[in-house]
Each structure stands twice: as C-alpha cells, then as structure tokens.
Amino acid sequence: MTVPTRVLVIDDEPAIYRFLKPALEANDYQTISAGTAADGLKRIAADAPDIVVLDLGLPDMDGKDVIVRVREWSDVPIIVLSARDREAEKIAALDLGADDFVNKPFGMGELMARLRTALRHRMQRKGETPVVSVGGLEIDVPRRRVSWQGTEVNLSPREFDLLAFLASHAGKVVTHKQILTAVWGAAHENDTQYLRVYVGQLRQKIEPNPSDPHFILTEPGIGYRLLDAE
C-alpha cells in the first residue's frame, strides 16, 4: 500500500486550511494542521511531515523564526505562504532555508507545482541525480558538460558552476545571495551586478532567444529560477 505524503499546514487562518485540505487530499496528500508556531514546531518534531506549508504571519512567532528553528535540526521542505508584498521578506525567508514561496492569494495549481518540485528536490538530494535535463538542455554535472539538443555548449568554468547550481534547484527560486555565496563565495554575496553579467552571458549561450529567456527565469528583485527539470 502506498504511504501518502504528509503535508503540515502552519497557518492561523482556519479558512486557509479549509481551502487547502480538500484540494490536498484530492491529490493524495495527507494533511496535518497547526494554528501557531509553537504547535507547528511540535508537529514537525512529533509527526515528521514530508513537507511544510508555512504562513509568515503567525500570532506567536514570525514565520522566518520558525524556519530558523526548524533548520537547526531538519531538512524538511518548507513552502512559505506570504501575504507580504515586500521582496525583502521573501528573500529573507529563502536565505534562511525556505524552499520556495507562494504569494497570497494563490491558485491551487501553483501551490501543487511548488509542492511537487520541493519534494522532488528532497529525493534528488538523497539520490544525487548527476544529469539534469531541462527542455532539451542537458547538464552533466560529474563530467562538467552541457549540451543543447545534442550539441555541446562551450561554457567557462564559472558559467558552468552557475548553471550547475541553478540546475540543482531546478524549478525553485534561488536568491541573488544564495547564488553568489555558492558560486563565488561569501565575500561576493552582494555583487548582484556581477551576477547579472554572468546570467546574461549564460543566456547568450543556452537560450534560443536570449532577449526572451526560456530556461533561466528572472524573479524580479529576488533572484532566478531555472525551468523545472523533466
């Protein structure tokens, strides 16, 4: 018998859970709920959910602090639900360890896609998928080779490192700081203009139409998202 994927929803608005529960269960998820940060942290420890959907505006603790607490001992995927318009809030949540975010109000189709992507990334971390295929673009990480529709693409070492990092998070938004720290080191975490130059160079080499990117998508003010892997 297949064991259902368990989703913990931490949100103090009962209407959100009433909206989410039937849709999640219709997609074969088992749902658990918590109305406060304290209860949510207990649920994560006691019930070991497969993924967490977390509202940032909780009554007893900011959702970002919940992320910090959870990341001290768990790698459970966390999808942030945010009604906050400020980019800084989303960036902070991602930099602290959230896997993705969905803006309120949101569509269930978008949330389901984010859940599937985050769960797939967790499985890939355990299995370490060496080759990532994205719409005709193939990134062979161990061999450090990239091809587009069977034709090898010549990248510089730094361009490859950048693309490989994006590929390891395919379908997931990653912040400027996360990319710069991983590829160039912590000393360059604020060099966003430097990053834009390299993204532009990559797009010239891998995008069918660099002026209308298909693979490397911009999340304005936040970072980038590589098209989801096949």
VENRAMO-V81480 format. One record per pair of residues at least 4 apart in sequence whose ideal C-beta (glycine too) atoms are under 7 Angstrom apart, sorted by the first residue. I is the first residue (numbers start at 1). GAP is how many residues later the second one is. Records with the same first field share a line. If there is no record, write none. Layout:
I: GAP, GAP
This chain:
4: 24, 25, 26
5: 24, 25, 45, 46, 114
6: 24, 26, 41, 43, 44
7: 17, 22, 24, 42, 44, 46
8: 24, 26, 32, 35, 36, 39, 41, 44
9: 8, 11, 22, 24, 44
10: 24, 27, 30, 42, 44, 45, 48
11: 5, 6, 44, 70
12: 23, 24, 43, 46, 47
14: 4
15: 4
16: 4
17: 4, 16
20: 4
21: 4, 10
22: 4
23: 4, 85
24: 5, 7
25: 4, 6
27: 85
32: 11, 15, 17
34: 5, 6, 9
35: 4
36: 4, 22, 23, 24
37: 4, 21, 23, 24, 29
38: 4, 22
39: 4
40: 4, 26
41: 4, 25, 28
42: 4
43: 4
44: 5, 8, 26, 30, 32
49: 27
50: 69
51: 25, 26, 28, 64, 67, 68
52: 24, 25, 26
53: 26, 28
54: 9, 12, 24, 26, 27
55: 8, 26
56: 6, 7, 8, 24, 26, 28, 33, 37
57: 6, 26
58: 5
61: 4, 5
63: 4, 17
64: 4, 28, 29, 32
65: 4
66: 4
67: 4, 11, 26, 29, 30, 31
68: 28
70: 4, 6, 8
71: 25, 26
77: 22, 41, 42, 45
78: 19, 20, 21
79: 20, 21, 22, 23, 35, 36, 39
80: 13, 18, 21
81: 21, 23
82: 7, 8, 19, 21, 22
83: 21
84: 5
87: 4, 134, 135
88: 4
89: 4
90: 4, 11, 132
91: 4, 84, 131
92: 4
93: 5, 8
94: 4, 7, 79, 81, 84
95: 80, 82, 83
99: 19, 22, 73
100: 14, 17, 18, 72, 73
102: 4, 8, 9, 12
106: 4, 5
108: 4
109: 4
110: 4
111: 4
112: 4
113: 4
114: 4
115: 4
116: 4
117: 4, 54, 55, 111
118: 4
119: 4
120: 4
121: 4, 48, 51
122: 4
123: 4
124: 4, 5
130: 11, 12
131: 7, 8, 9
132: 7, 35, 38, 97
133: 5, 96, 97
134: 36, 81, 92, 93, 95, 96
135: 80, 92, 95
136: 12, 13
137: 11, 69, 78
138: 8, 9
139: 7, 24, 25, 28
140: 5
141: 23
144: 16
145: 7
146: 7, 9, 14, 17
147: 4, 5, 6
148: 5, 58
153: 52, 53
155: 4, 5, 8, 50
157: 4
158: 4, 40
159: 4, 39, 42, 43
160: 4
161: 4, 22
162: 4, 17, 21, 36, 40
163: 4, 39
164: 4
165: 14, 17, 18
166: 8, 50, 58, 60
167: 59
169: 5, 57
170: 56, 57, 58, 59
171: 54, 57, 58
172: 53
173: 46, 49, 50, 52
174: 4, 5, 49, 50
175: 47, 48
176: 4, 16, 19, 47
177: 4, 12
178: 4, 45
179: 4, 16, 44, 45
180: 4, 8, 9, 11, 15
181: 4, 5, 8
184: 4
188: 6
191: 4
192: 4
193: 4
194: 4
195: 4
196: 4
197: 4
198: 4
199: 4, 17, 25
200: 4
201: 4
202: 4, 14
203: 4, 7, 10, 13
204: 6
206: 9
207: 6, 7, 8
208: 6
213: 4
214: 13
215: 11, 12
216: 8, 10
217: 7, 8, 10
218: 6
219: 4, 5, 6
